[in-house]
Amino acid sequence: MKQLYYYFGSDVLRRGLKSYFKKYAFKNTELKDFLQELSKAAITVGIKEDLMKWSLSWLESSGINIIKTQFDEENGFI
């Protein structure tokens, strides 16, 4: 949840949670249901992100995540 908060911001997370709880109140759900509502909330503010792909790499896979940095250098300045 923390990562989603920092990734999308509080507005998207709040909208997604509100929609999710309203739609699935007192029902059984799966992770895909939550991610679908969060994706819809992100689209309303112009963010088009594939959360299923994110879920596969961050939540549903084992091992260490690898982060690589990439930067451009020109005339000795980054």
RANORHU-V844093 format. One record per backbone hydrogen bond with DSSP energy under -0.5 kcal/mol. NH is the residue of the N-H (numbers start at 1). CO is the residue of the C=O. If there is no record, write none. Layout:
NH	CO
NH	CO
This chain:
5	1
6	2
7	3
8	4
9	4
9	5
13	9
14	10
15	11
16	12
17	13
18	14
19	15
20	16
21	17
22	18
23	19
24	20
25	22
27	24
33	30
34	30
35	31
36	32
37	33
38	34
39	35
40	36
41	37
42	38
43	39
44	40
45	41
45	42
46	43
47	42
48	46
49	47
51	49
54	50
55	51
56	52
57	53
58	54
59	55
60	55
67	65
74	77
77	74
